[in-house]
Amino acid sequence: MISVGIFGRRAAAGLLAAGLLAAPALCRADGVMLVQAGAFWMGRDDGSPDEAPLHRVYVRDFWIDRDKVTNAELAAFLNATGLRPPGADRRYDDDDPDARIHRSDGRWIADPGFERHPAVEVSWFGARDYCAWKGRRLPTEAEWEKAARGDDRRPYPWGFAAPAPERAVFGRAYNATDVPSRPAGASPYGVQDILGNLREWTSTVLRPYPYRAADGREPYTGAAGRVVVRGASHDDPVQSLSVTRRLSYDRRVAAAGHHFVGFRCATSEDLGEMAPGGGPR
């Protein structure tokens, strides 16, 4: 790997343009993107103390949703499984004024005009259950960061250029989410809308770096600790946009939905590079 720290941002940009600093080959299967196994640089030394130290983390092959789960997709899940099974935690705050899925004639329906917006007011338990219903799971904190930044220490999914409206949804009014149609903001793996619009639930318990998957931080179950939340929301300022930023919520907050947190799913199952509906590009 060529270190951006050695050659600098301009040199790295020049190498990319010349085709000498290879970007990962993109594979997709019905909107789920392959992130190939390998080590990447996680964290940073020049930010918040909880983001340090910059360190290498190895992640195995995994697939992650290209986009955040939408209101329409979550409505289908609620229709199939219910809002809150007996004895389980609530999955979705339908009575919150910010909710954009409501029950009508016995069915959950996304509000008109918001069907393709990322789903808001989903609790961590609801996100976990949705992913399980799809045969998947929530991504780990390390998987999220690798999917967002690749292996060249970039501060944003799209590279080193400053955030702009054509790359990410940020700096907006309260609850002003948007349809994720910004390919210019995609990560090296083709994952879109991963920074901005909504923060995202992960499966990881908050612990200091360096990240070690086997040290008890995986997986968060809701029984103890704080769950890590990654990314930035539509109403966060530009200063909040960073692929290394870490937030965390205790169980009480994780058991509730929020207008600034959404999610996407991941899986370690091999979906195949030539799965129906996708392939190398």
ZAKE-542509 format. One record per residue (C-alpha): residue number from 1; x, y, z. Coordinates in Angstrom, 2 decimals, m for minus. Each point is the difference from the previous one (the first is absolute). Layout:
// ZAKE-542509
<NUM <X Y Z>> ...
//
This chain:
// ZAKE-542509
<1 <0.00 0.00 0.00>> <2 <1.28 3.50 m0.77>> <3 <m0.24 2.22 3.06>> <4 <m1.76 3.30 m0.46>> <5 <1.92 1.21 3.05>> <6 <3.28 m0.37 m1.97>> <7 <m1.00 1.28 m3.41>> <8 <m2.61 2.54 1.05>> <9 <m3.47 0.65 m1.24>> <10 <1.00 1.57 m3.31>> <11 <2.34 m2.84 m0.83>> <12 <m2.65 m2.58 0.87>> <13 <m2.54 1.81 m2.18>> <14 <2.51 0.00 m2.86>> <15 <0.67 m3.70 0.39>> <16 <m3.70 m0.75 m0.01>> <17 <m0.48 2.04 m3.16>> <18 <2.89 m1.84 m1.64>> <19 <m1.40 m3.37 1.03>> <20 <3.03 m0.85 2.12>> <21 <m1.76 0.04 3.36>> <22 <m2.63 m2.60 m0.72>> <23 <m3.51 0.39 1.36>> <24 <m1.69 m3.25 1.06>> <25 <m2.04 m1.79 m2.62>> <26 <m3.67 0.58 0.69>> <27 <m2.33 m2.97 0.31>> <28 <m3.69 0.20 0.75>> <29 <m2.90 m2.38 0.38>> <30 <m3.46 1.56 0.10>> <31 <1.27 3.14 1.73>> <32 <2.38 m1.77 2.39>> <33 <3.67 0.90 m0.46>> <34 <3.02 m2.25 0.54>> <35 <2.80 1.25 2.25>> <36 <2.93 m2.29 m0.56>> <37 <2.12 m1.42 2.81>> <38 <3.11 1.88 1.04>> <39 <1.48 2.46 2.45>> <40 <m0.84 3.70 0.05>> <41 <0.88 3.05 2.05>> <42 <m2.58 0.61 2.74>> <43 <m0.29 3.11 2.18>> <44 <2.22 3.08 m0.01>> <45 <2.59 1.71 2.19>> <46 <m1.03 3.60 m0.64>> <47 <m3.64 m0.10 1.11>> <48 <m2.04 m0.82 3.08>> <49 <1.85 m2.16 2.58>> <50 <m2.47 m2.86 m0.46>> <51 <1.00 m0.22 m3.69>> <52 <3.67 m0.65 0.83>> <53 <2.32 m1.64 m0.68>> <54 <0.09 m0.43 m3.74>> <55 <0.47 m3.74 m0.36>> <56 <m0.24 m2.89 m2.44>> <57 <m3.00 m2.32 0.19>> <58 <m0.57 m3.13 m2.06>> <59 <m3.57 m0.62 m1.16>> <60 <m1.21 m3.13 m1.77>> <61 <m2.16 0.06 m3.13>> <62 <m3.47 1.41 0.63>> <63 <m2.89 1.49 m1.92>> <64 <m1.77 3.18 1.02>> <65 <m3.12 1.76 m1.28>> <66 <0.75 2.66 m2.58>> <67 <m2.67 2.25 1.54>> <68 <m1.60 0.51 3.37>> <69 <m3.24 m1.88 0.66>> <70 <m2.95 2.09 m1.17>> <71 <m3.39 0.76 1.52>> <72 <m1.70 m2.22 m2.60>> <73 <2.32 m2.90 0.81>> <74 <m0.54 0.39 3.72>> <75 <m3.79 0.15 m0.51>> <76 <0.16 m3.39 m1.76>> <77 <1.89 m1.42 2.98>> <78 <m2.54 1.35 2.49>> <79 <m2.84 m1.47 m2.03>> <80 <1.72 m3.39 0.01>> <81 <1.15 m0.14 3.62>> <82 <m1.85 2.59 2.08>> <83 <1.00 3.07 1.96>> <84 <0.92 m1.71 3.24>> <85 <m0.16 m3.75 0.60>> <86 <m1.03 m1.05 3.54>> <87 <2.85 0.49 2.45>> <88 <2.22 1.69 m2.60>> <89 <1.27 3.55 m0.27>> <90 <m1.84 2.48 m2.15>> <91 <1.25 0.12 m3.55>> <92 <m1.36 3.30 m1.24>> <93 <m1.36 3.16 1.64>> <94 <m3.17 0.37 m2.03>> <95 <m1.49 2.49 2.45>> <96 <2.90 2.44 m0.31>> <97 <m0.87 3.16 m1.98>> <98 <3.07 m0.60 m2.15>> <99 <m1.12 m3.47 m1.12>> <100 <m0.60 m0.47 m3.72>> <101 <m1.70 m3.38 0.02>> <102 <m3.55 m0.27 1.31>> <103 <m2.70 m2.65 0.29>> <104 <m2.97 0.33 m2.34>> <105 <m2.77 m2.57 m0.50>> <106 <2.01 m2.57 1.92>> <107 <3.24 0.45 m1.93>> <108 <3.19 1.98 0.51>> <109 <0.52 2.47 m2.84>> <110 <2.81 2.50 m0.61>> <111 <m1.24 3.58 m0.16>> <112 <m0.50 1.24 m3.58>> <113 <3.17 1.54 m1.36>> <114 <2.24 m1.66 2.60>> <115 <m0.05 m3.59 m1.26>> <116 <3.59 0.15 m1.28>> <117 <1.39 2.12 2.83>> <118 <2.14 m1.85 2.57>> <119 <m2.10 m1.29 2.89>> <120 <m0.02 2.08 3.17>> <121 <m1.24 m0.81 3.54>> <122 <1.30 m3.60 m0.15>> <123 <1.43 m1.26 3.29>> <124 <3.23 m2.00 0.09>> <125 <m2.15 m3.08 0.74>> <126 <m2.18 0.73 m3.01>> <127 <3.05 0.38 m2.23>> <128 <1.45 m3.26 1.33>> <129 <m3.28 m1.84 m0.57>> <130 <m0.46 1.41 m3.51>> <131 <3.45 m1.18 m1.04>> <132 <m0.66 m3.45 1.49>> <133 <m3.30 m0.12 m1.93>> <134 <2.01 0.62 m3.18>> <135 <2.47 m2.76 0.94>> <136 <2.65 2.56 0.85>> <137 <1.32 1.96 2.99>> <138 <1.15 3.45 1.00>> <139 <3.58 0.86 m1.04>> <140 <2.76 0.18 2.56>> <141 <1.63 3.33 0.65>> <142 <3.11 m1.13 m1.89>> <143 <m2.04 m1.22 m2.97>> <144 <m1.85 3.31 m0.14>> <145 <3.21 2.00 m0.04>> <146 <1.70 m2.16 m2.61>> <147 <m3.08 0.16 m2.23>> <148 <0.00 3.77 0.41>> <149 <3.69 0.82 m0.56>> <150 <1.86 m2.86 m1.67>> <151 <3.67 m0.36 0.88>> <152 <1.58 3.37 m0.83>> <153 <m0.85 1.91 3.21>> <154 <m2.44 2.31 m1.77>> <155 <m2.12 2.21 2.29>> <156 <m3.15 m0.30 m2.13>> <157 <m1.47 m2.86 m2.04>> <158 <0.58 1.89 m3.26>> <159 <3.60 0.92 0.83>> <160 <1.62 3.21 1.23>> <161 <m2.21 2.70 m1.52>> <162 <m2.07 2.06 2.43>> <163 <m3.63 m1.07 0.58>> <164 <m2.48 1.49 m2.45>> <165 <m3.75 m0.48 m0.65>> <166 <0.67 m2.17 m3.04>> <167 <1.97 m2.43 2.19>> <168 <m1.93 m0.16 3.28>> <169 <m3.16 1.12 1.79>> <170 <0.96 2.27 2.92>> <171 <m0.65 3.41 1.50>> <172 <m3.75 m0.28 m0.57>> <173 <m3.03 0.80 2.09>> <174 <m1.33 m2.36 2.66>> <175 <m1.25 m3.30 m1.48>> <176 <0.73 1.10 m3.57>> <177 <1.26 m3.32 m1.34>> <178 <0.37 m0.56 m3.73>> <179 <0.01 m2.74 m2.62>> <180 <3.57 m1.41 m0.21>> <181 <0.77 0.93 m3.60>> <182 <3.58 1.29 0.26>> <183 <2.38 m2.37 m1.81>> <184 <2.73 2.66 0.28>> <185 <0.06 m0.77 3.72>> <186 <0.46 m3.76 m0.35>> <187 <2.78 m1.80 1.84>> <188 <2.78 m1.97 m1.75>> <189 <m2.26 m3.07 0.18>> <190 <m3.01 1.72 m1.54>> <191 <m1.81 0.40 3.33>> <192 <m2.19 3.10 m0.18>> <193 <m1.43 2.44 2.50>> <194 <2.27 m1.41 2.73>> <195 <1.00 3.43 1.28>> <196 <m2.92 2.38 0.48>> <197 <m3.81 m0.29 m0.17>> <198 <m0.11 m2.22 3.13>> <199 <2.48 m1.43 2.48>> <200 <0.04 m3.80 0.08>> <201 <m0.34 m2.72 2.61>> <202 <2.80 m2.57 0.27>> <203 <0.43 m3.27 1.89>> <204 <2.92 1.23 2.11>> <205 <0.35 0.81 3.71>> <206 <1.96 3.21 0.60>> <207 <3.55 m0.77 1.14>> <208 <3.31 1.82 m0.45>> <209 <2.16 m0.57 m3.05>> <210 <1.79 m1.91 m1.33>> <211 <m2.97 m1.90 m1.34>> <212 <0.10 m3.71 0.77>> <213 <m3.08 m1.98 m0.97>> <214 <0.75 m2.77 2.50>> <215 <0.42 2.20 3.09>> <216 <m3.69 m0.05 0.95>> <217 <m1.20 2.98 m2.01>> <218 <m1.80 m2.25 m2.50>> <219 <m2.90 m0.32 m0.02>> <220 <m2.07 2.54 1.88>> <221 <m3.13 m1.72 1.36>> <222 <m1.66 2.74 1.99>> <223 <0.86 m1.71 3.27>> <224 <2.89 2.30 0.95>> <225 <2.22 2.75 m1.35>> <226 <m0.53 2.68 m2.61>> <227 <m0.61 m0.73 m3.66>> <228 <2.11 1.80 m2.60>> <229 <m1.73 2.23 m2.54>> <230 <1.86 1.14 m3.08>> <231 <m0.34 2.67 m2.66>> <232 <m1.80 3.33 0.01>> <233 <m3.56 1.22 m0.32>> <234 <m1.78 2.36 m2.36>> <235 <m0.16 2.67 2.72>> <236 <3.62 m0.34 1.11>> <237 <2.42 2.83 m0.91>> <238 <2.75 m0.56 m2.53>> <239 <2.55 m0.29 2.83>> <240 <m1.71 m3.24 1.08>> <241 <0.66 m1.78 m3.29>> <242 <2.86 m2.48 0.38>> <243 <0.35 m3.73 m0.60>> <244 <1.83 m0.35 3.33>> <245 <m2.53 1.75 2.25>> <246 <m1.36 m2.23 2.77>> <247 <m3.24 0.52 1.93>> <248 <m1.60 m2.39 2.49>> <249 <m3.32 m0.42 1.81>> <250 <m0.97 m1.89 3.14>> <251 <m2.74 m2.61 0.01>> <252 <m2.75 2.50 0.80>> <253 <0.85 2.08 m3.06>> <254 <0.62 m3.10 m2.15>> <255 <m3.48 m1.28 0.86>> <256 <m1.57 3.12 m1.52>> <257 <m0.23 1.30 m3.54>> <258 <1.48 3.33 m1.07>> <259 <m0.41 2.41 m2.89>> <260 <3.79 m0.02 m0.55>> <261 <0.83 m3.75 0.04>> <262 <m0.63 m2.59 m2.70>> <263 <1.77 m3.18 m1.03>> <264 <1.13 m2.40 m2.70>> <265 <0.66 m3.74 0.14>> <266 <3.05 m2.16 m0.64>> <267 <0.80 m3.68 m0.36>> <268 <3.02 m2.28 m0.02>> <269 <m1.79 m2.47 m2.27>> <270 <1.45 m0.33 m3.49>> <271 <m2.55 1.56 m2.33>> <272 <2.19 m0.64 m3.03>> <273 <1.63 2.56 m2.26>> <274 <m2.41 m0.87 m2.79>> <275 <m3.16 m0.25 2.10>> <276 <m3.30 0.66 m1.80>> <277 <m0.57 3.69 m0.48>> <278 <3.63 1.02 0.21>> <279 <3.58 m0.77 m0.73>> <280 <3.40 1.64 m0.43>> <281 <m0.02 3.41 m1.57>> 
//
